[in-house]
């Protein structure tokens, strides 16, 4: 399968149905996000230096909207990078997943897992089934899970399980600032 065929199936079987769940496309790319109050769920397609011929690579990310992006002090700036998000997952993390919330895992400084689809070796039917399964994981497992994530809980998770990376210190500062204004 060629990339244009993959992109067409990605749009019809994955992206458009998720738009019905409140997702929006980010820019002109294939990445998406869903915002609910201060919670932002992102599905970021990985390209550039991470691109591979015949492969679609992506990361599921979670952040609160008041966290400053890595390259800016303005939390309102559109998030484009995995590094901007404390939580990083692959679809496999939620496949068969129980309702127990996964703990924060430090995956900072360019070290995170990536979900790959080798579409070059798939036919349209196989790819369509796979994309529908991934879409179901997002709508039935990932999206409901994000609704359980509180600002206090995420701050606690980063403090407890973090590795004291510069981005974690920045997130802690942002969470503490947000929570101090709320009380």
C-alpha positions in Angstrom: 0.0 0.0 0.0 1.2 3.5 -0.8 1.1 6.5 1.6 -1.7 8.2 -0.3 -3.9 5.1 0.2 -3.0 4.9 3.8 -3.8 8.6 4.4 -7.2 8.1 2.8 -8.0 5.1 5.0 -6.6 6.9 8.0 -8.9 9.8 7.4 -12.1 7.8 6.8 -11.6 5.0 9.4 -9.8 6.8 12.2 -9.7 10.6 12.0 -13.2 11.5 10.8 -15.0 9.2 13.3 -13.0 10.7 16.1 -13.9 14.2 15.0 -17.5 13.1 15.9 -16.2 12.5 19.4 -14.9 16.1 19.7 -11.4 15.6 18.3 -9.9 18.3 16.0 -7.1 18.0 13.5 -3.9 20.0 14.4 -2.9 22.1 11.5 -2.7 20.4 8.1 -1.1 17.3 9.4 -2.4 14.0 10.6 -2.2 14.8 14.3 -5.3 15.3 16.4 -6.3 16.6 19.8 -9.3 16.6 22.1 -9.8 19.2 24.8 -12.2 18.8 27.8 -11.9 21.6 30.3 -8.2 21.6 31.2 -7.5 18.1 29.9 -5.9 17.6 26.4 -5.5 14.3 24.7 -3.3 14.3 21.7 -2.6 11.7 19.0 0.6 12.9 17.5 1.8 11.4 14.2 5.6 11.3 14.1 7.3 12.4 10.9 10.4 14.3 10.1 13.5 12.4 11.3 11.3 9.7 12.7 9.6 9.0 9.4 10.0 5.6 7.8 8.9 4.5 4.4 5.7 2.5 4.5 5.3 3.2 8.3 2.9 5.4 10.2 4.2 6.2 13.6 2.3 7.9 16.4 2.2 8.6 20.1 -0.8 9.1 22.4 -0.1 12.0 24.8 -1.9 13.6 27.7 -1.4 17.0 29.3 -3.3 19.7 31.1 -3.8 22.8 28.9 -2.1 25.2 31.4 1.3 23.4 31.1 3.8 25.5 29.2 5.2 23.9 25.9 8.9 23.1 25.8 9.7 25.9 23.4 7.6 28.6 24.9 6.4 30.2 28.1 2.9 30.6 26.7 0.6 27.8 27.7 -1.9 28.9 25.0 0.6 28.0 22.2 -0.5 25.0 20.1 1.2 21.8 21.3 3.0 20.1 18.5 5.6 18.1 20.2 5.5 14.9 22.3 8.0 16.6 24.7 5.2 19.0 25.7 3.2 16.2 27.4 3.9 14.5 30.6 2.0 11.3 29.7 3.0 9.3 26.6 1.5 6.0 25.5 1.1 3.7 22.6 -2.2 2.2 21.6 -1.0 -1.2 23.0 -0.9 0.4 26.5 -4.7 0.5 26.3 -5.5 -2.7 24.4 -7.0 -5.1 26.8 -6.4 -2.5 29.5 -8.3 -2.8 32.8 -9.9 0.4 34.2 -6.9 0.8 36.6 -5.1 4.0 35.8 -1.5 3.6 34.7 1.1 5.4 36.8 3.2 8.3 35.3 6.3 6.9 33.6 9.1 9.3 32.8 9.7 9.3 29.0 11.5 12.6 28.6 14.3 14.0 26.4 13.3 12.2 23.2 13.0 8.8 24.9 9.5 7.5 24.4 7.8 4.5 22.8 6.2 4.9 19.4 3.3 2.9 18.0 4.0 1.8 14.4 1.7 0.5 11.6 3.6 -1.1 8.7 1.0 -0.2 6.1 3.2 -1.1 3.2 2.6 -4.8 4.1 -1.1 -4.5 4.6 -4.1 -4.7 2.3 -7.0 -2.2 2.5 -9.2 -4.6 4.5 -6.5 -5.4 7.0 -5.6 -1.8 7.5 -9.2 -0.7 7.8 -9.8 -3.3 10.6 -6.6 -2.2 12.4 -7.6 1.5 12.2 -11.1 0.8 13.4 -9.6 -1.1 16.4 -7.3 1.8 17.2 -10.2 4.2 16.9 -12.2 2.1 19.3 -9.4 2.0 21.8 -9.2 5.8 21.7 -13.0 6.4 22.0 -13.8 3.6 24.5 -10.7 3.5 26.7 -8.3 6.4 26.3 -10.8 9.2 26.2 -12.8 8.0 29.2 -9.6 7.5 31.1 -8.5 11.1 30.6 -11.7 12.3 32.3 -10.4 10.7 35.5 -7.2 12.7 35.5 -7.2 15.6 38.0 -4.6 18.3 38.3 -3.8 17.3 41.8 -3.5 13.6 40.8 -1.1 14.4 37.9 1.0 16.7 40.2 1.3 13.8 42.7 2.2 11.3 40.0 5.0 13.4 38.6 6.4 14.1 42.0 6.2 10.4 43.0 7.4 8.7 39.9 9.4 11.5 38.1 13.1 11.5 37.5 13.6 15.2 38.3 14.1 16.1 34.7 14.0 19.8 33.8 10.6 19.4 32.1 9.2 17.6 35.2 10.3 20.5 37.4 8.6 22.9 35.0 5.4 20.8 35.0 5.4 20.7 38.8 5.8 24.5 38.9 2.9 24.9 36.4 0.6 22.5 38.4 1.5 24.2 41.7 0.8 27.7 40.2 -2.5 26.5 38.7 -3.7 24.9 41.9 -2.7 27.9 44.0 -4.9 30.2 41.9 -7.8 27.8 42.2 -8.0 27.8 46.0 
